[in-house]
Amino acid sequence: MASLILAATLSFLIALHIVSPQLINEAELASLFVCLITVSLLSHHYSLQINQYEKSIQQQSEALTELASQDPMTGILNRRGLMDAAMQYCNLAKRNELTSLTLAVFDIDFLKP
């Protein structure tokens, strides 16, 4: 999109110079070209950086969600993860109009040393 705007602006400036060379001289036209190309390059650069930051934030968010819902030693769901999973299964049961749903919970004492 930005390259299309840049191309349209450059085309307009060239057409303006051809039609009315007294309105904009060649030095001003060259200066505007340099400015537009610089802005376009900076825009592209910062757009790439923003995309990288968004990916990094998404990965960190997923890692935090995993840490908040799983036991780090065993890798199984903790209470929060269990409650989230139970809500998902309850919602699934409602959508599919199931009349019964079974949940088995085991409390294992002294699992961790």
DRENBATOR-263798 format. One line per field, with one value per residue: residue in one letter; x, y, z of N, C-alpha, C in turn; residue number from 1. Coordinates in Angstrom, 2 decimals. Layout:
<rs>
type = A, ...
nu = X, ...
nv = Y, ...
nw = Z, ...
cau = X, ...
cav = Y, ...
caw = Z, ...
cu = X, ...
cv = Y, ...
cw = Z, ...
seq = NUM, ...
</rs>
This chain:
<rs>
type = M, A, S, L, I, L, A, A, T, L, S, F, L, I, A, L, H, I, V, S, P, Q, L, I, N, E, A, E, L, A, S, L, F, V, C, L, I, T, V, S, L, L, S, H, H, Y, S, L, Q, I, N, Q, Y, E, K, S, I, Q, Q, Q, S, E, A, L, T, E, L, A, S, Q, D, P, M, T, G, I, L, N, R, R, G, L, M, D, A, A, M, Q, Y, C, N, L, A, K, R, N, E, L, T, S, L, T, L, A, V, F, D, I, D, F, L, K, P
nu = 0.81, 1.90, 3.92, 2.41, 1.17, 3.47, 4.38, 2.24, 2.36, 4.92, 4.50, 2.55, 4.04, 5.97, 4.31, 3.24, 5.52, 6.08, 3.80, 3.59, 6.31, 7.22, 6.10, 7.36, 10.71, 13.55, 15.45, 13.96, 12.14, 13.85, 14.68, 12.24, 11.78, 13.87, 13.16, 10.63, 11.33, 13.04, 11.26, 9.60, 11.35, 12.04, 9.52, 8.99, 11.07, 10.44, 7.98, 8.65, 10.07, 8.03, 6.40, 8.14, 8.32, 5.64, 5.40, 7.23, 6.04, 3.69, 4.74, 5.90, 3.62, 2.25, 4.06, 3.93, 1.25, 1.34, 3.10, 1.51, -0.52, 0.40, 2.14, 5.51, 7.32, 6.10, 4.61, 1.94, -1.51, -2.17, -4.19, -5.41, -5.14, -6.61, -9.17, -9.67, -9.65, -11.81, -13.91, -13.85, -14.58, -17.12, -18.46, -18.26, -19.82, -22.33, -22.74, -22.94, -25.13, -24.97, -25.94, -24.65, -21.58, -18.39, -15.96, -12.84, -10.72, -7.53, -5.75, -2.58, -0.52, 2.62, 4.11, 6.07, 9.49
nv = -1.18, 1.26, 1.55, 1.90, 4.35, 5.94, 5.65, 6.84, 9.46, 10.26, 10.08, 12.06, 14.34, 14.39, 14.72, 17.22, 18.79, 18.53, 19.64, 22.22, 23.69, 25.95, 26.00, 24.10, 23.52, 21.70, 21.10, 21.32, 19.28, 17.03, 17.08, 16.60, 13.98, 12.58, 12.95, 11.62, 9.00, 8.40, 8.55, 6.44, 4.24, 4.34, 3.91, 1.29, -0.07, 0.37, -0.84, -3.53, -3.91, -3.54, -5.75, -7.82, -7.30, -7.73, -10.49, -11.46, -10.64, -12.15, -14.76, -14.66, -14.23, -16.65, -18.37, -17.47, -18.05, -20.82, -21.33, -20.44, -22.28, -24.88, -27.41, -26.98, -29.06, -31.58, -31.13, -31.41, -30.24, -27.58, -26.31, -23.99, -24.47, -26.80, -25.87, -24.13, -25.99, -27.57, -25.73, -25.34, -27.93, -28.09, -26.07, -27.17, -29.46, -28.26, -27.04, -29.28, -30.44, -32.38, -34.58, -35.49, -35.26, -36.25, -35.89, -36.62, -36.38, -36.58, -36.59, -36.52, -37.13, -36.08, -36.12, -34.49, -34.12
nw = 0.00, 0.85, -1.06, -3.34, -2.83, -2.74, -5.40, -6.78, -5.79, -6.66, -9.44, -9.73, -9.02, -11.06, -13.31, -12.66, -12.82, -15.54, -16.77, -15.58, -15.35, -14.05, -11.53, -9.94, -9.67, -11.04, -9.04, -6.68, -7.21, -7.26, -4.59, -3.28, -4.23, -2.99, -0.30, -0.22, -0.90, 1.22, 3.40, 2.69, 2.86, 5.59, 6.70, 5.84, 7.17, 9.92, 9.98, 9.61, 12.01, 13.90, 13.28, 14.06, 16.83, 17.56, 17.04, 18.91, 21.31, 21.19, 21.35, 23.92, 25.43, 25.01, 26.25, 28.90, 29.47, 29.35, 31.49, 33.55, 33.65, 33.80, 35.64, 36.35, 36.89, 36.36, 34.08, 33.80, 33.96, 36.20, 38.96, 37.86, 35.09, 34.92, 35.61, 33.45, 31.33, 32.11, 31.85, 29.07, 28.19, 29.33, 27.93, 25.37, 25.74, 26.16, 23.66, 22.02, 23.04, 25.08, 27.67, 29.90, 31.69, 32.65, 35.16, 36.34, 39.07, 40.40, 43.37, 44.15, 46.70, 48.04, 45.69, 44.68, 45.62
cau = 0.00, 2.78, 4.62, 1.43, 1.05, 4.72, 4.39, 1.24, 2.88, 6.01, 3.90, 1.91, 5.08, 6.55, 3.31, 3.17, 6.72, 5.96, 2.72, 3.90, 7.68, 7.48, 5.62, 8.34, 11.91, 14.17, 16.11, 12.90, 11.61, 14.82, 14.62, 11.02, 11.99, 14.72, 12.35, 9.62, 11.98, 13.51, 10.09, 9.15, 12.30, 11.87, 8.23, 9.16, 11.94, 9.71, 6.92, 9.28, 10.37, 6.77, 6.00, 9.00, 7.90, 4.36, 5.66, 7.90, 5.03, 2.80, 5.46, 6.03, 2.29, 1.98, 4.92, 3.37, 0.01, 1.74, 3.65, 0.43, -1.51, 1.02, 3.15, 6.79, 8.04, 5.44, 4.04, 0.48, -2.26, -2.38, -5.59, -5.90, -5.26, -7.71, -10.42, -9.84, -10.01, -13.16, -14.83, -13.90, -15.37, -18.53, -18.99, -18.40, -20.98, -23.53, -22.92, -23.33, -26.33, -24.72, -26.68, -23.80, -20.15, -17.70, -14.66, -12.12, -9.59, -6.71, -4.86, -1.46, 0.29, 4.04, 4.67, 7.34, 10.38
cav = 0.00, 2.43, 1.70, 2.43, 5.78, 6.56, 5.71, 7.84, 10.79, 10.55, 10.32, 13.38, 15.38, 14.43, 15.32, 18.63, 19.43, 18.56, 20.57, 23.58, 23.67, 27.13, 25.75, 23.30, 23.37, 20.36, 20.92, 21.02, 17.96, 16.05, 17.09, 15.89, 12.56, 12.04, 12.91, 10.58, 7.68, 8.23, 8.25, 5.10, 3.27, 4.33, 3.28, -0.16, -0.55, 0.34, -1.84, -4.83, -3.99, -3.72, -7.15, -8.65, -7.09, -8.39, -11.93, -11.71, -10.49, -13.31, -15.92, -14.49, -14.42, -18.09, -18.98, -17.13, -18.82, -22.20, -21.35, -20.20, -23.36, -26.21, -27.62, -27.03, -30.32, -32.72, -30.75, -31.61, -29.04, -27.24, -25.99, -23.01, -25.16, -27.75, -25.11, -23.68, -27.15, -27.96, -24.77, -25.65, -29.15, -27.78, -25.34, -28.14, -30.30, -27.45, -26.87, -30.55, -30.86, -33.60, -34.55, -35.82, -35.00, -36.82, -35.32, -37.38, -35.62, -37.37, -35.80, -37.40, -36.49, -36.37, -36.39, -33.73, -34.40
caw = 0.00, 0.92, -2.34, -4.29, -2.53, -3.17, -6.87, -7.20, -5.45, -7.59, -10.76, -9.68, -9.04, -12.40, -14.18, -12.31, -13.37, -17.01, -17.14, -15.12, -14.81, -13.23, -10.17, -9.21, -10.51, -10.97, -7.74, -5.71, -7.55, -6.79, -3.14, -2.90, -4.51, -1.92, 0.93, -0.34, -0.86, 2.59, 4.23, 2.33, 3.42, 7.05, 6.98, 5.66, 8.23, 11.18, 9.84, 9.88, 13.44, 14.61, 13.09, 14.90, 18.22, 17.76, 17.13, 20.19, 22.37, 21.09, 21.87, 25.36, 26.00, 25.01, 27.26, 30.21, 29.63, 29.67, 32.84, 34.51, 33.67, 33.90, 36.66, 35.63, 37.11, 35.73, 32.79, 33.77, 34.29, 37.60, 39.24, 36.89, 33.81, 35.05, 35.57, 32.07, 30.52, 32.50, 31.23, 27.63, 28.00, 29.65, 26.78, 24.28, 26.05, 25.91, 22.20, 21.41, 23.76, 25.85, 28.94, 31.03, 31.52, 33.79, 35.45, 37.37, 39.57, 41.31, 44.21, 44.50, 47.74, 48.11, 44.35, 44.60, 46.77
cu = 0.86, 3.51, 3.68, 1.24, 2.30, 4.75, 3.41, 1.74, 4.01, 5.47, 3.24, 2.95, 5.72, 5.58, 3.19, 4.35, 6.62, 4.93, 3.07, 5.29, 8.00, 7.03, 6.65, 9.55, 12.54, 14.84, 15.07, 12.30, 12.54, 14.81, 13.38, 11.14, 12.79, 13.93, 11.32, 10.22, 12.50, 12.37, 9.60, 10.06, 12.17, 10.57, 8.33, 9.99, 11.18, 8.54, 7.47, 9.58, 9.10, 6.29, 6.83, 8.61, 6.58, 4.52, 6.29, 6.91, 4.08, 3.46, 5.59, 4.69, 1.93, 2.81, 4.39, 2.08, 0.33, 2.28, 2.55, -0.52, -0.91, 2.03, 4.50, 7.53, 7.41, 4.89, 2.54, -0.21, -2.32, -3.85, -6.16, -6.10, -6.42, -9.06, -10.69, -10.29, -11.43, -14.20, -14.96, -14.76, -16.84, -19.18, -19.19, -19.62, -22.28, -23.80, -23.42, -24.53, -26.14, -25.42, -25.82, -22.33, -19.47, -16.33, -14.04, -10.89, -8.84, -5.79, -3.77, -0.57, 1.73, 4.65, 6.01, 8.18, 10.50
cv = 1.25, 2.65, 2.25, 3.93, 6.52, 6.71, 6.76, 9.25, 11.19, 10.85, 11.69, 14.49, 15.51, 15.09, 16.81, 19.39, 19.54, 19.61, 22.01, 23.61, 24.89, 26.92, 25.00, 23.08, 22.00, 20.09, 20.60, 19.65, 16.86, 15.95, 16.37, 14.39, 11.92, 11.93, 11.78, 9.19, 7.40, 7.85, 6.84, 4.03, 3.19, 3.65, 1.77, -0.75, -0.68, -0.65, -3.24, -4.98, -4.22, -5.16, -8.08, -8.52, -7.79, -9.90, -12.28, -11.63, -11.68, -14.56, -15.84, -14.70, -15.90, -18.79, -18.69, -17.90, -20.26, -22.30, -21.19, -21.39, -24.76, -26.24, -27.76, -28.36, -31.47, -32.41, -30.96, -30.32, -28.82, -26.85, -25.03, -23.67, -26.13, -27.03, -24.59, -24.82, -27.60, -27.03, -25.04, -26.89, -28.92, -27.02, -26.25, -29.04, -29.54, -27.30, -28.14, -31.18, -32.21, -33.49, -34.90, -35.57, -35.50, -36.18, -36.14, -36.59, -36.51, -36.41, -36.72, -36.66, -36.95, -36.73, -35.70, -34.01, -33.19
cw = 0.00, -0.39, -3.41, -4.08, -2.98, -4.68, -7.38, -6.94, -6.40, -8.99, -10.81, -9.76, -10.41, -13.38, -13.90, -12.89, -14.89, -17.43, -16.78, -14.51, -13.94, -11.79, -9.32, -10.12, -10.27, -9.63, -6.66, -5.95, -7.05, -5.26, -2.63, -3.14, -3.39, -0.62, 0.88, -0.25, 0.55, 3.52, 3.95, 2.94, 4.94, 7.45, 6.87, 6.80, 9.56, 11.14, 10.12, 11.37, 14.26, 14.48, 13.96, 16.37, 18.50, 17.87, 18.47, 21.34, 22.37, 21.68, 23.40, 26.06, 26.07, 26.09, 28.67, 30.49, 30.00, 31.08, 33.90, 34.63, 33.80, 35.03, 35.97, 35.78, 36.31, 34.34, 32.70, 34.23, 35.80, 37.79, 38.20, 35.52, 33.80, 34.95, 34.14, 31.16, 30.84, 31.86, 29.73, 27.37, 28.33, 28.49, 25.58, 24.50, 25.81, 24.42, 21.53, 22.11, 24.46, 27.20, 30.13, 30.67, 32.79, 33.93, 36.58, 37.77, 40.56, 42.08, 44.69, 45.48, 47.63, 46.75, 44.19, 45.83, 47.69
seq = 1, 2, 3, 4, 5, 6, 7, 8, 9, 10, 11, 12, 13, 14, 15, 16, 17, 18, 19, 20, 21, 22, 23, 24, 25, 26, 27, 28, 29, 30, 31, 32, 33, 34, 35, 36, 37, 38, 39, 40, 41, 42, 43, 44, 45, 46, 47, 48, 49, 50, 51, 52, 53, 54, 55, 56, 57, 58, 59, 60, 61, 62, 63, 64, 65, 66, 67, 68, 69, 70, 71, 72, 73, 74, 75, 76, 77, 78, 79, 80, 81, 82, 83, 84, 85, 86, 87, 88, 89, 90, 91, 92, 93, 94, 95, 96, 97, 98, 99, 100, 101, 102, 103, 104, 105, 106, 107, 108, 109, 110, 111, 112, 113
</rs>
